[in-house]
């Protein structure tokens, strides 16, 4: 492990997992805090900005999808690791605003290697194209009287909100323009139940298990 230590924020609604990961990384010399969902994590960031965030994707209140999208735009210097048991492999799932991905339940040594790499002083900078391609993750507002799904979008440029009909609910990433400032926006909808299944992403979820 690198001699460089980090200020780490662990975000997960599983208290046992938060505690075990906190003990592991504290034992390695990192300064660790934890939060149970995206809202409480943003409060912790306001108290002190961490170097690295390790966040679950599916949590009550504000999910990891939404939380990491907010962090990506408001705090671009923070490095982010997304984690979930619903996606397999080591690649960051499409549309997730994270620098790395850890599959829950897989080799813990791989997570330690990710942390070691992120504590190195050099960090590659994301291009503007990469930054703008990360979608805003927002919850669904349900369906209108005609049965069409709609959402409320907060423009990251002018910060004004506006309603948007979701044209193709099968697609993961949607596109629109702000009705106020006309900024081009990518957005994705956090669905209730199993987001990975409802958005059409390939996920490894045994039947009957909840999205982790």
Protein Blocks (a to p, Z undefined) as FASTA:
>chain_A
ZZbdcddddddfblklmmmmmmmmmmnopacdddfbfklmmmmmmmpccfbdcddfbdgh
iafklmmmmmmmmmmmbccddddfkbgcjbdcehiacfbdcdehiafklmmmmmmmmmpm
bdcdddfklmmmpccddddebjafkopacdddddfklopacddddfblmbmbdcdddfkl
opacddddddehjlklmnopacdddehiacZZ
